[in-house]
Amino acid sequence: MNENTALHLSPAPRDDQPLLREEERQRCEIWTRVMGYHRPVTSFNTGKQGEFQQRLHFQERTSPALAPTPTLAPCR
């Protein structure tokens, strides 16, 4: 699949959900934080949109030294 191919994935319809034609669906707008404030990705120039698509998401592992210390019951 090349970068110009749009892939439309829809969840399997449930019995209580009506089926919508493509023109009836609402476009989902994605916002992200850039330079300290939030903007929609659609307002980015071509280069910034490319950078956004190349971003990697990760989760840091907590260092044992930074792990929260257990709280103790208050003294009475």
Biotite code that builds the C-alpha atoms (Angstrom):
import biotite.structure as struc

atoms = struc.array([
    struc.Atom([0.000, 0.000, 0.000], chain_id="A", res_id=1, res_name="MET", atom_name="CA", element="C"),
    struc.Atom([1.470, 3.391, -0.901], chain_id="A", res_id=2, res_name="ASN", atom_name="CA", element="C"),
    struc.Atom([1.075, 6.639, 1.040], chain_id="A", res_id=3, res_name="GLU", atom_name="CA", element="C"),
    struc.Atom([-1.695, 7.916, -1.255], chain_id="A", res_id=4, res_name="ASN", atom_name="CA", element="C"),
    struc.Atom([-3.975, 4.944, -0.602], chain_id="A", res_id=5, res_name="THR", atom_name="CA", element="C"),
    struc.Atom([-6.650, 5.632, 1.998], chain_id="A", res_id=6, res_name="ALA", atom_name="CA", element="C"),
    struc.Atom([-7.648, 2.691, 4.135], chain_id="A", res_id=7, res_name="LEU", atom_name="CA", element="C"),
    struc.Atom([-11.143, 2.891, 5.628], chain_id="A", res_id=8, res_name="HIS", atom_name="CA", element="C"),
    struc.Atom([-11.612, 0.541, 8.551], chain_id="A", res_id=9, res_name="LEU", atom_name="CA", element="C"),
    struc.Atom([-14.962, 0.413, 10.255], chain_id="A", res_id=10, res_name="SER", atom_name="CA", element="C"),
    struc.Atom([-15.847, -1.676, 13.267], chain_id="A", res_id=11, res_name="PRO", atom_name="CA", element="C"),
    struc.Atom([-18.255, -4.521, 12.715], chain_id="A", res_id=12, res_name="ALA", atom_name="CA", element="C"),
    struc.Atom([-21.789, -3.125, 12.946], chain_id="A", res_id=13, res_name="PRO", atom_name="CA", element="C"),
    struc.Atom([-23.867, -4.125, 15.940], chain_id="A", res_id=14, res_name="ARG", atom_name="CA", element="C"),
    struc.Atom([-27.559, -4.905, 15.712], chain_id="A", res_id=15, res_name="ASP", atom_name="CA", element="C"),
    struc.Atom([-28.501, -1.584, 17.359], chain_id="A", res_id=16, res_name="ASP", atom_name="CA", element="C"),
    struc.Atom([-26.329, 0.575, 15.026], chain_id="A", res_id=17, res_name="GLN", atom_name="CA", element="C"),
    struc.Atom([-27.561, 1.733, 11.638], chain_id="A", res_id=18, res_name="PRO", atom_name="CA", element="C"),
    struc.Atom([-25.222, 1.336, 8.672], chain_id="A", res_id=19, res_name="LEU", atom_name="CA", element="C"),
    struc.Atom([-23.993, 4.651, 7.284], chain_id="A", res_id=20, res_name="LEU", atom_name="CA", element="C"),
    struc.Atom([-22.981, 5.440, 3.748], chain_id="A", res_id=21, res_name="ARG", atom_name="CA", element="C"),
    struc.Atom([-19.542, 7.051, 3.323], chain_id="A", res_id=22, res_name="GLU", atom_name="CA", element="C"),
    struc.Atom([-21.057, 10.504, 2.672], chain_id="A", res_id=23, res_name="GLU", atom_name="CA", element="C"),
    struc.Atom([-23.068, 10.269, 5.939], chain_id="A", res_id=24, res_name="GLU", atom_name="CA", element="C"),
    struc.Atom([-20.037, 9.612, 8.119], chain_id="A", res_id=25, res_name="ARG", atom_name="CA", element="C"),
    struc.Atom([-18.370, 12.389, 10.103], chain_id="A", res_id=26, res_name="GLN", atom_name="CA", element="C"),
    struc.Atom([-14.653, 12.932, 9.583], chain_id="A", res_id=27, res_name="ARG", atom_name="CA", element="C"),
    struc.Atom([-12.540, 12.482, 12.709], chain_id="A", res_id=28, res_name="CYS", atom_name="CA", element="C"),
    struc.Atom([-10.142, 15.374, 13.247], chain_id="A", res_id=29, res_name="GLU", atom_name="CA", element="C"),
    struc.Atom([-6.845, 14.587, 14.966], chain_id="A", res_id=30, res_name="ILE", atom_name="CA", element="C"),
    struc.Atom([-5.182, 17.263, 17.092], chain_id="A", res_id=31, res_name="TRP", atom_name="CA", element="C"),
    struc.Atom([-1.674, 17.206, 18.485], chain_id="A", res_id=32, res_name="THR", atom_name="CA", element="C"),
    struc.Atom([0.527, 19.441, 20.614], chain_id="A", res_id=33, res_name="ARG", atom_name="CA", element="C"),
    struc.Atom([3.102, 21.449, 18.665], chain_id="A", res_id=34, res_name="VAL", atom_name="CA", element="C"),
    struc.Atom([5.314, 24.204, 20.050], chain_id="A", res_id=35, res_name="MET", atom_name="CA", element="C"),
    struc.Atom([3.329, 24.431, 23.291], chain_id="A", res_id=36, res_name="GLY", atom_name="CA", element="C"),
    struc.Atom([-0.202, 24.572, 21.924], chain_id="A", res_id=37, res_name="TYR", atom_name="CA", element="C"),
    struc.Atom([-2.678, 22.196, 20.235], chain_id="A", res_id=38, res_name="HIS", atom_name="CA", element="C"),
    struc.Atom([-3.465, 22.317, 16.518], chain_id="A", res_id=39, res_name="ARG", atom_name="CA", element="C"),
    struc.Atom([-5.324, 20.038, 14.093], chain_id="A", res_id=40, res_name="PRO", atom_name="CA", element="C"),
    struc.Atom([-2.971, 17.897, 12.016], chain_id="A", res_id=41, res_name="VAL", atom_name="CA", element="C"),
    struc.Atom([-4.874, 18.936, 8.861], chain_id="A", res_id=42, res_name="THR", atom_name="CA", element="C"),
    struc.Atom([-3.559, 22.503, 9.298], chain_id="A", res_id=43, res_name="SER", atom_name="CA", element="C"),
    struc.Atom([0.088, 21.333, 9.147], chain_id="A", res_id=44, res_name="PHE", atom_name="CA", element="C"),
    struc.Atom([2.148, 21.871, 6.013], chain_id="A", res_id=45, res_name="ASN", atom_name="CA", element="C"),
    struc.Atom([3.215, 18.800, 4.016], chain_id="A", res_id=46, res_name="THR", atom_name="CA", element="C"),
    struc.Atom([6.567, 18.417, 5.807], chain_id="A", res_id=47, res_name="GLY", atom_name="CA", element="C"),
    struc.Atom([5.073, 18.657, 9.296], chain_id="A", res_id=48, res_name="LYS", atom_name="CA", element="C"),
    struc.Atom([2.344, 16.129, 8.384], chain_id="A", res_id=49, res_name="GLN", atom_name="CA", element="C"),
    struc.Atom([5.099, 13.742, 7.260], chain_id="A", res_id=50, res_name="GLY", atom_name="CA", element="C"),
    struc.Atom([6.932, 14.230, 10.569], chain_id="A", res_id=51, res_name="GLU", atom_name="CA", element="C"),
    struc.Atom([3.699, 13.545, 12.465], chain_id="A", res_id=52, res_name="PHE", atom_name="CA", element="C"),
    struc.Atom([3.171, 10.254, 10.609], chain_id="A", res_id=53, res_name="GLN", atom_name="CA", element="C"),
    struc.Atom([6.734, 9.138, 11.375], chain_id="A", res_id=54, res_name="GLN", atom_name="CA", element="C"),
    struc.Atom([6.374, 9.640, 15.134], chain_id="A", res_id=55, res_name="ARG", atom_name="CA", element="C"),
    struc.Atom([6.858, 6.596, 17.315], chain_id="A", res_id=56, res_name="LEU", atom_name="CA", element="C"),
    struc.Atom([4.810, 6.004, 20.453], chain_id="A", res_id=57, res_name="HIS", atom_name="CA", element="C"),
    struc.Atom([6.532, 4.381, 23.381], chain_id="A", res_id=58, res_name="PHE", atom_name="CA", element="C"),
    struc.Atom([6.153, 3.779, 27.096], chain_id="A", res_id=59, res_name="GLN", atom_name="CA", element="C"),
    struc.Atom([9.015, 4.343, 29.470], chain_id="A", res_id=60, res_name="GLU", atom_name="CA", element="C"),
    struc.Atom([9.812, 1.669, 31.962], chain_id="A", res_id=61, res_name="ARG", atom_name="CA", element="C"),
    struc.Atom([9.991, 2.957, 35.514], chain_id="A", res_id=62, res_name="THR", atom_name="CA", element="C"),
    struc.Atom([13.406, 2.823, 37.084], chain_id="A", res_id=63, res_name="SER", atom_name="CA", element="C"),
    struc.Atom([13.468, 1.039, 40.481], chain_id="A", res_id=64, res_name="PRO", atom_name="CA", element="C"),
    struc.Atom([15.081, 4.185, 41.908], chain_id="A", res_id=65, res_name="ALA", atom_name="CA", element="C"),
    struc.Atom([12.107, 6.254, 40.718], chain_id="A", res_id=66, res_name="LEU", atom_name="CA", element="C"),
    struc.Atom([9.411, 3.820, 41.792], chain_id="A", res_id=67, res_name="ALA", atom_name="CA", element="C"),
    struc.Atom([6.945, 5.330, 44.238], chain_id="A", res_id=68, res_name="PRO", atom_name="CA", element="C"),
    struc.Atom([7.651, 4.510, 47.831], chain_id="A", res_id=69, res_name="THR", atom_name="CA", element="C"),
    struc.Atom([4.882, 2.744, 49.712], chain_id="A", res_id=70, res_name="PRO", atom_name="CA", element="C"),
    struc.Atom([2.903, 5.010, 51.959], chain_id="A", res_id=71, res_name="THR", atom_name="CA", element="C"),
    struc.Atom([2.913, 4.240, 55.626], chain_id="A", res_id=72, res_name="LEU", atom_name="CA", element="C"),
    struc.Atom([-0.019, 4.512, 57.982], chain_id="A", res_id=73, res_name="ALA", atom_name="CA", element="C"),
    struc.Atom([0.073, 7.721, 60.025], chain_id="A", res_id=74, res_name="PRO", atom_name="CA", element="C"),
    struc.Atom([1.527, 7.481, 63.516], chain_id="A", res_id=75, res_name="CYS", atom_name="CA", element="C"),
    struc.Atom([-0.936, 7.798, 66.416], chain_id="A", res_id=76, res_name="ARG", atom_name="CA", element="C"),
])
